[in-house]
């Protein structure tokens, strides 16, 4: 089994909503993304960002899983298509997340299934969504 070197990075997000404008999101590492709210506007909505976080985490976790299984050299492209269903009752939330992982490369079906299962266990975002994290909101 290959050893992985785990490094951490500063994480977090700051959302700023100017008067009459749309939110702008920045990260401590210099990342930036605008948020849209109109149905037809191109870009990310808050839910898109949630889905994107899960999708990105799953593809990265699939690569980690393949490395741990010793098949990273045979791994091709990995795609995660994430969607969700909103709950019909209150409070407003996503009730069900669906992740479709497509894995290419010289891998048999059983290995792809193992990568999927391991990726789901490795992914911090999927683990967080499966749990019941505590949320603290305060005025600052």
N, C-alpha and C positions, 0 to 999 in steps of 0.2 A: 504494500500500500504506500502510495507517495505521501511524503510529509508536506503539509501546507504551512506556509509562514503567514500567520494572521497579523495583519497590521490594522490599526484603527485610525480613523480620521475624524476630525471635528464634524459633527452632524447637527442639523437643525434647520429651521426655516423661519424667515421673517416675512410676514405679509404686510404690505402697506397699501391702504385704500385712501387715495387722495379724494378730496371733496368732488363729487360728480364724476369720478373716474372709475377705473377698474383696478383690481388688486394687482400688485407687482410682487413677485416672490423672489427673495434672494437667499443664498446660503452663506454660511461662514467661510466657505472656500471659494467664493466668487461666482457661483452659479446664479443664473437669473432666468426667470420665465414669467411671461405675462399670463393673466387669467382672463378668460372670456366668459360671458354669461348669456349672450344671445345664441339661440339655437342654431342659426345658420353661420355664425362667425367662426372662421378657422382658428384653431388654437386649442388650448387645454382649459376645460372646466375643472372645478374642484374634484368632481368625480373622476374625470379623465386622469388627473394627477394621482388619485388613489389607485386606479386600475394600472396606470403606468408604473407605479412603485412596485406593485405585485408582479407585473410582467417582467420588469427589469430584474427584480430579485430572483425570480424563478429561472430565467435564462442563465444568470450568473451562478446560481446554485446548481444548475444542471452541469455546468462546466466543472465546478468543484466536485460534484458527485462522480463525473466521468474520470476526473483525475484520481480520486480515491479508489475507484474501481480499476485503475490502470488502463483505461481505454481512451484517454484524452487524445492520443495520437490518431485515433480512428473517428473522433467526433467531428461531424460537419457543422452545418448551420443549425442553430437552435432558435426557434420562434415560440413566443408565448402570446396567445391571443386571449385577453382577459375581458370578461363582461360581467354584468351583475343584474340582479333583479331587485328593484326597490320594494320594501315592505308596503303593504296596502294600508296598514294601521299606523298609528303614531307610536313612538316618535319617528320622524323621518330618518331612514337608514337604508343601507343595502342589506337585504336579508340573505341573499345567496350570491356567491362569487363562483364563476365558472372559468377555469383555466384550461385552455387547449394547448398542449405543448407538442410542437412538431420538432422531431430530431432527425437530422440527416447524418449520413456517414456510414461507414462499414461496420454496422452494429446489428445484431439480431434483435428480434422483437422482445425477447426476455430481458436483454441488456437495456433496451430503451425503457421498458417498464420499470426496471430497477433504478435507472437514472431519474425517472419521473418521481418515483416514491421517495428516493433519497433527497432529491431537490426540494420536495415539499417539506421534508423534515429539516433541511438545512436552512431554508429561506426564513430570515428574520421577519419579513413582512407577513408571510403566510402563518407563521407561528403566532405572531401578534394578533392577526385577525381571528385565528382559531380560539385564542384565549379571551380573557375579559380584562383588558388593561385598565388601570386606574387613570382617569383623566382629571387633572387639576387645572382649573381655569381661574385666574386671579386678575385683578386690575393692577396695572403696573404703571 
